[in-house]
Amino acid sequence: MADGFFYVAIPAGNEAMRQVYFPFQVTELNDLCFVRALRAELGKQAIVTDGLRQKLFEELVGSSQNKVAAKKDFLQEQDKVRDALQKADSDQLELLASMRTFKVIVLRDPSQDSAKKGVFLFHEDTEEGPANERAMSLCLAAGFPPKDIRGTCFLSQTEEFLERDCVNPIWRRCDFTLKDCSNDAQWFKDARCLRDASGLKQKEDAAWFSSLQNSEAPLADGDSDLYAWTQTQDEVEVVFHPGPFAGIRATKKDIDVKFSRRSLYVRLRGRILCPQIDLAGEVDPENSFWTFDRARMELQVTLSKAKAAEWKTFLKAKVSNATSFKEEAAPKTGVTGDEPVVDAGDVEAGAPGTTGDLPQLPAPRRRGRWRSVFPVLLLYYVLLLLAWLAWHFTRKQRGISQGSEGGHAKTVQWIWNWRENL
């Protein structure tokens, strides 16, 4: 038990930190056993050394196909790396491959003269998985700039000392406990003071600020006579100028917004603001939405990007009439005023995730055939009525008796002749 040591495991998330006991003494000669234990805690499989020399050589200096284009001095360096890998045994190859999957942050260097121990943080070299906030806070407390550390991390401590009749110092791992992780631990203060005194902290902080400014370069945006657009990595926001809406004192019932994966369509009453413009990238209609602020007469359309990336432009191609008004040729369809309200104030929302094809103007209706025949029939019966009235008036003038057989025959004959002439 006296030969073993403690180290600390720091899981990502809210799981408690653990103080772990390693039962064997670890020096430079057998440090591989400790690295294997860390890999096992992360669920990593054992490394197979077959073909590992060639793989490490290609990772370190490039494949042999690049030899032809390489300079002579670089070819000599390649030969040295190959000779060193040939001399390494299987344990050394496994240790080298294992340490390429880990990143090691030296929080404090060991010092034999000042009897100060070294502190090392092991974390997996990956950009996936949850961020380890506690491990990042430890690095900040030790005087390091912010670092992106993910997954479970491990803290271990080493010491150097001279034994009797020994010339070279002995390096070995020693206890690092949960108490050493407290904010008032002395090694935090020593590490920060050493980094400040050497100027290393100022140099690394300046490099971090420089990289932060480069990574936060503003994304492309734009403005037109009708709208302004901005973007993040995940969304594009289009804000329409209030002039057209204030001119008619618009409400949400006057606005119709449609999304498709590559198009945007916006209509205000009988005027089309965006006549099915082609977008520069694909959007997710299900997660896109629009809102209308009646107090400011401002329409805001939020387009959710199908893929997180920067759009260099808003439109796929220049549309000459994208920022002009057009009179609509058909009755308005679309928004019925049933869209949910996303804010309790004057902000009113359209239907989020409006999908489907963009609206098509309906074809004009054809009038029924009976509508063209009806006036002719009406005229025919009016003329027939007039003829009957004329005949009746003539009959009374001539004193024709209603019961006379001859008169009846003449009446029938007169009507028949009039119809034929008509």
C-alpha positions as CSV (number, residue, x, y, z in Angstrom):
1,M,0.0,0.0,0.0
2,A,2.9,2.4,0.8
3,D,4.2,2.2,-2.9
4,G,0.9,3.3,-4.4
5,F,-0.5,6.9,-4.8
6,F,-3.8,8.8,-5.2
7,Y,-4.9,10.8,-8.2
8,V,-8.2,12.7,-8.9
9,A,-10.7,12.1,-11.6
10,I,-12.9,15.1,-12.6
11,P,-16.0,14.0,-14.6
12,A,-17.7,16.5,-16.9
13,G,-21.1,17.6,-15.6
14,N,-22.4,17.4,-12.1
15,E,-21.0,14.0,-11.1
16,A,-18.8,14.2,-8.0
17,M,-15.0,14.3,-8.3
18,R,-13.3,11.1,-7.3
19,Q,-10.1,10.4,-5.4
20,V,-8.7,7.2,-7.0
21,Y,-5.9,5.0,-5.5
22,F,-3.3,3.4,-7.9
23,P,-1.7,0.4,-6.1
24,F,1.7,0.4,-7.7
25,Q,4.7,2.7,-7.7
26,V,5.1,4.5,-11.0
27,T,8.5,5.9,-12.3
28,E,9.7,6.8,-15.7
29,L,10.3,3.2,-16.5
30,N,6.8,1.9,-15.9
31,D,4.6,5.0,-16.5
32,L,2.8,3.0,-19.2
33,C,0.8,1.1,-16.6
34,F,-0.7,4.4,-15.3
35,V,-1.6,5.6,-18.8
36,R,-3.3,2.3,-19.5
37,A,-5.4,2.8,-16.3
38,L,-6.5,6.2,-17.5
39,R,-7.4,4.8,-20.9
40,A,-9.4,2.1,-19.2
41,E,-11.4,4.6,-17.2
42,L,-12.3,6.4,-20.4
43,G,-13.5,3.1,-21.9
44,K,-10.7,3.0,-24.5
45,Q,-9.6,-0.3,-26.1
46,A,-6.1,-1.6,-25.7
47,I,-3.7,-0.4,-28.4
48,V,-2.5,-3.0,-30.9
49,T,1.2,-2.5,-31.8
50,D,1.1,-4.5,-35.1
51,G,1.8,-2.0,-37.9
52,L,2.1,0.8,-35.3
53,R,5.6,1.8,-36.3
54,Q,4.6,2.7,-39.9
55,K,1.4,4.5,-38.8
56,L,3.3,6.6,-36.3
57,F,6.0,7.4,-38.9
58,E,3.4,8.6,-41.4
59,E,1.7,10.7,-38.7
60,L,5.0,12.3,-37.6
61,V,6.7,13.0,-40.9
62,G,4.2,12.1,-43.7
63,S,3.8,9.1,-46.0
64,S,6.6,7.9,-48.2
65,Q,4.8,9.2,-51.3
66,N,6.0,12.7,-50.3
67,K,9.6,11.8,-50.4
68,V,10.1,12.7,-54.0
69,A,9.1,16.3,-53.5
70,A,11.0,16.6,-50.2
71,K,14.3,18.4,-49.8
72,K,17.4,16.6,-48.9
73,D,17.7,17.8,-45.3
74,F,14.1,16.8,-44.6
75,L,14.8,13.4,-46.0
76,Q,17.6,13.0,-43.6
77,E,15.3,13.9,-40.7
78,Q,12.8,11.2,-41.9
79,D,15.6,8.6,-41.8
80,K,16.3,9.6,-38.2
81,V,12.7,9.2,-37.1
82,R,12.5,5.8,-38.8
83,D,15.6,4.6,-37.1
84,A,14.3,5.8,-33.7
85,L,11.0,4.0,-34.2
86,Q,12.8,0.8,-35.2
87,K,14.8,0.9,-31.9
88,A,11.7,1.4,-29.8
89,D,10.2,-1.6,-28.1
90,S,6.4,-2.4,-28.0
91,D,5.9,-0.7,-24.6
92,Q,7.5,2.5,-25.8
93,L,5.4,2.4,-29.0
94,E,2.2,1.9,-27.0
95,L,3.1,4.8,-24.7
96,L,3.8,7.1,-27.6
97,A,0.5,6.2,-29.3
98,S,-1.4,6.5,-26.0
99,M,-0.1,10.0,-25.3
100,R,-1.1,11.1,-28.8
101,T,-4.7,10.5,-27.8
102,F,-4.3,12.5,-24.6
103,K,-3.4,16.1,-24.0
104,V,-1.2,16.8,-21.0
105,I,-1.3,20.3,-19.4
106,V,1.7,20.9,-17.1
107,L,0.0,23.1,-14.4
108,R,3.3,23.3,-12.4
109,D,6.7,21.9,-13.2
110,P,8.5,19.7,-10.6
111,S,11.6,21.2,-9.1
112,Q,14.2,19.2,-7.2
113,D,16.0,22.4,-5.9
114,S,12.8,24.0,-4.4
115,A,11.3,20.6,-3.4
116,K,8.1,21.6,-5.3
117,K,6.1,18.9,-6.9
118,G,4.7,18.9,-10.4
119,V,1.0,18.9,-11.2
120,F,-0.3,17.5,-14.5
121,L,-3.8,17.4,-16.0
122,F,-4.7,14.6,-18.5
123,H,-7.6,15.1,-20.8
124,E,-8.7,13.5,-24.0
125,D,-7.8,15.2,-27.3
126,T,-11.3,15.7,-28.7
127,E,-13.7,18.5,-29.6
128,E,-16.8,16.3,-28.8
129,G,-18.6,15.6,-25.6
130,P,-19.6,17.9,-22.7
131,A,-17.3,20.7,-21.6
132,N,-15.5,20.1,-18.2
133,E,-16.2,23.4,-16.4
134,R,-14.4,22.4,-13.2
135,A,-11.2,21.4,-15.1
136,M,-11.2,24.7,-17.0
137,S,-11.6,26.6,-13.7
138,L,-8.6,24.8,-12.3
139,C,-6.5,25.9,-15.3
140,L,-7.7,29.5,-14.8
141,A,-6.7,29.4,-11.1
142,A,-3.2,28.2,-12.1
143,G,-2.7,31.2,-14.4
144,F,-3.6,29.7,-17.8
145,P,-5.8,31.3,-20.4
146,P,-9.3,29.8,-21.0
147,K,-9.0,26.3,-22.5
148,D,-11.5,24.0,-24.2
149,I,-11.5,20.8,-22.1
150,R,-14.1,18.1,-22.7
151,G,-14.9,14.8,-21.0
152,T,-13.4,13.3,-17.9
153,C,-10.0,14.7,-16.8
154,F,-7.4,13.4,-14.4
155,L,-5.0,15.2,-12.1
156,S,-1.8,13.6,-11.0
157,Q,1.3,14.9,-9.1
158,T,5.0,14.0,-9.5
159,E,8.1,14.6,-7.5
160,E,11.9,14.5,-8.1
161,F,14.5,13.5,-5.5
162,L,18.0,12.1,-5.2
163,E,18.7,8.9,-3.4
164,R,21.9,8.1,-1.6
165,D,24.8,7.4,-3.9
166,C,22.7,8.4,-7.0
167,V,23.8,11.0,-9.5
168,N,20.6,11.4,-11.5
169,P,17.3,12.4,-9.8
170,I,14.5,9.9,-9.6
171,W,11.1,10.9,-11.0
172,R,7.9,9.2,-9.7
173,R,4.2,9.9,-9.2
174,C,3.0,10.8,-5.8
175,D,-0.3,11.6,-4.0
176,F,-2.7,14.2,-5.3
177,T,-5.9,14.3,-3.3
178,L,-9.3,16.1,-3.3
179,K,-7.9,18.5,-0.7
180,D,-5.3,19.7,-3.3
181,C,-8.2,20.7,-5.6
182,S,-9.4,23.4,-3.2
183,N,-9.0,27.1,-4.2
184,D,-6.7,27.9,-1.3
185,A,-4.2,25.1,-2.1
186,Q,-0.7,26.5,-2.1
187,W,0.3,25.0,-5.5
188,F,-2.2,27.2,-7.2
189,K,-0.5,30.3,-5.9
190,D,2.9,29.0,-6.7
191,A,2.0,28.1,-10.3
192,R,0.4,31.5,-10.9
193,C,3.3,33.4,-9.5
194,L,5.9,31.4,-11.5
195,R,4.0,32.1,-14.7
196,D,3.7,35.8,-13.9
197,A,7.4,36.1,-13.1
198,S,8.5,34.4,-16.3
199,G,6.2,36.4,-18.5
200,L,4.6,33.3,-19.9
201,K,1.2,34.2,-18.6
202,Q,1.2,37.6,-20.4
203,K,2.4,35.9,-23.6
204,E,-0.3,33.2,-23.6
205,D,-3.1,35.6,-22.6
206,A,-2.2,37.9,-25.6
207,A,-2.2,34.9,-28.0
208,W,-5.6,33.8,-26.6
209,F,-7.1,37.3,-27.1
210,S,-5.7,37.4,-30.6
211,S,-7.3,34.0,-31.5
212,L,-10.6,35.1,-29.9
213,Q,-10.7,38.2,-32.1
214,N,-10.1,36.2,-35.2
215,S,-12.7,33.6,-34.3
216,E,-15.3,36.3,-33.6
217,A,-15.0,38.1,-36.9
218,P,-18.4,39.6,-37.8
219,L,-20.5,37.5,-40.2
220,A,-21.8,38.9,-43.4
221,D,-25.0,41.0,-43.4
222,G,-26.7,43.5,-45.6
223,D,-29.3,46.2,-46.2
224,S,-31.7,47.2,-49.0
225,D,-34.5,49.7,-49.5
226,L,-37.0,47.2,-48.1
227,Y,-35.2,45.1,-45.4
228,A,-32.0,44.5,-43.5
229,W,-30.6,41.1,-42.7
230,T,-28.1,39.8,-40.2
231,Q,-27.1,36.2,-39.2
232,T,-25.6,33.9,-36.6
233,Q,-24.2,30.5,-37.2
234,D,-27.7,29.0,-36.9
235,E,-30.2,31.7,-38.0
236,V,-30.8,34.5,-40.5
237,E,-32.9,37.4,-39.3
238,V,-34.7,39.7,-41.8
239,V,-36.2,42.9,-40.5
240,F,-38.5,44.8,-42.9
241,H,-38.5,48.6,-42.8
242,P,-41.7,50.0,-41.2
243,G,-42.7,52.4,-44.1
244,P,-45.0,50.1,-46.1
245,F,-46.7,48.8,-42.9
246,A,-47.2,52.2,-41.3
247,G,-48.7,53.6,-44.5
248,I,-51.7,51.3,-44.2
249,R,-51.6,50.8,-40.4
250,A,-51.1,47.1,-40.9
251,T,-52.0,44.3,-38.6
252,K,-51.0,40.7,-38.7
253,K,-54.1,39.8,-40.7
254,D,-52.7,42.0,-43.6
255,I,-49.4,40.0,-43.7
256,D,-48.8,36.7,-45.4
257,V,-45.3,35.0,-45.0
258,K,-44.4,31.6,-46.5
259,F,-41.2,29.6,-46.2
260,S,-39.7,26.8,-48.2
261,R,-36.2,25.3,-48.1
262,R,-34.9,27.7,-50.7
263,S,-37.5,30.5,-50.9
264,L,-39.1,33.3,-49.0
265,Y,-42.5,35.0,-49.9
266,V,-43.9,38.0,-48.2
267,R,-47.2,39.8,-49.1
268,L,-48.8,42.9,-47.5
269,R,-52.5,43.1,-48.5
270,G,-52.5,43.5,-52.3
271,R,-48.8,44.2,-52.6
272,I,-46.1,41.6,-52.8
273,L,-42.9,42.6,-50.9
274,C,-40.8,39.5,-51.7
275,P,-42.0,37.8,-54.8
276,Q,-40.7,34.3,-54.0
277,I,-37.0,35.3,-53.7
278,D,-34.3,32.6,-53.9
279,L,-32.2,32.3,-50.8
280,A,-28.4,31.8,-50.8
281,G,-28.7,28.7,-48.5
282,E,-31.2,26.1,-47.3
283,V,-33.4,26.8,-44.3
284,D,-35.5,24.6,-42.0
285,P,-39.1,25.7,-42.5
286,E,-40.3,23.8,-39.4
287,N,-38.2,25.9,-37.1
288,S,-38.6,29.3,-39.0
289,F,-41.1,31.9,-37.9
290,W,-42.1,35.5,-38.2
291,T,-43.3,38.2,-35.8
292,F,-44.9,41.6,-36.3
293,D,-44.5,44.4,-33.8
294,R,-47.5,46.7,-34.2
295,A,-46.1,49.4,-32.1
296,R,-43.0,49.8,-34.3
297,M,-44.7,48.6,-37.5
298,E,-41.8,46.2,-37.9
299,L,-42.0,42.7,-39.6
300,Q,-39.2,40.3,-38.5
301,V,-38.6,37.0,-40.2
302,T,-36.3,34.5,-38.5
303,L,-35.0,31.7,-40.8
304,S,-33.5,28.7,-39.2
305,K,-30.5,27.4,-41.2
306,A,-30.6,23.8,-42.3
307,K,-26.8,23.6,-41.6
308,A,-24.8,25.8,-39.2
309,A,-22.6,27.9,-41.6
310,E,-22.0,31.4,-42.7
311,W,-24.0,32.8,-45.7
312,K,-21.9,35.1,-47.8
313,T,-25.0,36.7,-49.3
314,F,-28.7,36.6,-48.6
315,L,-30.0,36.0,-52.1
316,K,-28.8,33.2,-54.4
317,A,-28.9,35.6,-57.4
318,K,-29.7,39.2,-57.8
319,V,-33.5,39.7,-58.1
320,S,-34.4,43.0,-59.8
321,N,-37.8,43.3,-58.3
322,A,-37.0,41.9,-54.8
323,T,-37.3,45.3,-53.2
324,S,-40.2,46.8,-55.1
325,F,-44.0,46.7,-54.7
326,K,-46.2,44.9,-57.1
327,E,-50.0,45.0,-57.4
328,E,-51.5,41.6,-56.8
329,A,-53.7,40.2,-59.6
330,A,-55.7,37.8,-57.5
331,P,-57.6,37.8,-54.2
332,K,-55.5,37.4,-51.1
333,T,-55.0,33.9,-49.6
334,G,-52.9,32.6,-46.8
335,V,-52.9,34.0,-43.3
336,T,-56.3,33.9,-41.6
337,G,-55.3,35.6,-38.3
338,D,-55.2,32.3,-36.3
339,E,-51.4,32.4,-35.8
340,P,-50.2,32.0,-32.2
341,V,-49.0,35.1,-30.4
342,V,-45.4,34.8,-29.1
343,D,-45.4,37.8,-26.9
344,A,-48.0,39.2,-24.5
345,G,-47.5,42.8,-25.8
346,D,-48.0,44.3,-29.2
347,V,-45.8,41.6,-30.9
348,E,-47.9,39.3,-33.0
349,A,-46.6,36.1,-34.6
350,G,-47.2,34.3,-37.8
351,A,-47.5,30.5,-38.0
352,P,-44.1,29.0,-37.2
353,G,-42.9,26.4,-39.6
354,T,-45.2,27.3,-42.5
355,T,-44.3,24.7,-45.1
356,G,-45.5,23.5,-48.5
357,D,-45.4,25.1,-51.9
358,L,-45.4,28.9,-52.2
359,P,-48.9,30.3,-53.0
360,Q,-49.9,30.3,-56.7
361,L,-52.2,32.9,-58.1
362,P,-55.6,31.2,-58.9
363,A,-56.7,30.9,-62.5
364,P,-59.7,33.1,-63.5
365,R,-63.0,31.3,-63.4
366,R,-64.9,30.6,-66.6
367,R,-68.5,31.8,-66.8
368,G,-71.1,29.1,-67.1
369,R,-72.9,28.6,-70.5
370,W,-76.3,29.3,-68.9
371,R,-75.2,32.9,-68.2
372,S,-74.8,33.6,-71.9
373,V,-78.1,31.9,-72.9
374,F,-80.2,33.5,-70.3
375,P,-80.4,37.0,-71.8
376,V,-81.5,35.5,-75.2
377,L,-84.3,33.5,-73.6
378,L,-85.5,36.5,-71.6
379,L,-85.6,38.6,-74.8
380,Y,-87.5,35.9,-76.6
381,Y,-90.2,35.6,-74.0
382,V,-90.5,39.4,-73.7
383,L,-91.2,39.6,-77.4
384,L,-93.7,36.8,-77.2
385,L,-95.5,38.7,-74.5
386,L,-95.6,41.8,-76.5
387,A,-97.0,39.9,-79.5
388,W,-99.8,38.5,-77.4
389,L,-100.7,41.9,-76.1
390,A,-100.8,43.3,-79.6
391,W,-103.0,40.4,-80.8
392,H,-105.3,40.8,-77.9
393,F,-105.7,44.5,-78.6
394,T,-106.4,43.9,-82.3
395,R,-109.0,41.3,-81.4
396,K,-110.9,43.7,-79.2
397,Q,-110.9,46.3,-82.0
398,R,-112.3,43.9,-84.5
399,G,-115.0,42.7,-82.1
400,I,-114.0,39.1,-82.5
401,S,-116.0,36.8,-80.2
402,Q,-114.1,34.6,-77.8
403,G,-116.5,31.7,-78.4
404,S,-116.4,32.0,-82.2
405,E,-114.9,29.0,-83.9
406,G,-113.8,31.0,-86.9
407,G,-112.2,33.6,-84.6
408,H,-110.3,30.9,-82.7
409,A,-109.0,29.5,-85.9
410,K,-107.9,32.9,-87.1
411,T,-106.2,33.6,-83.8
412,V,-104.2,30.3,-83.9
413,Q,-103.2,31.0,-87.5
414,W,-102.1,34.6,-86.7
415,I,-99.9,33.4,-83.9
416,W,-98.4,30.7,-86.0
417,N,-97.6,33.1,-88.8
418,W,-96.1,35.6,-86.4
419,R,-93.8,32.9,-84.9
420,E,-92.6,31.8,-88.3
421,N,-91.8,35.3,-89.3
422,L,-89.9,35.8,-86.0
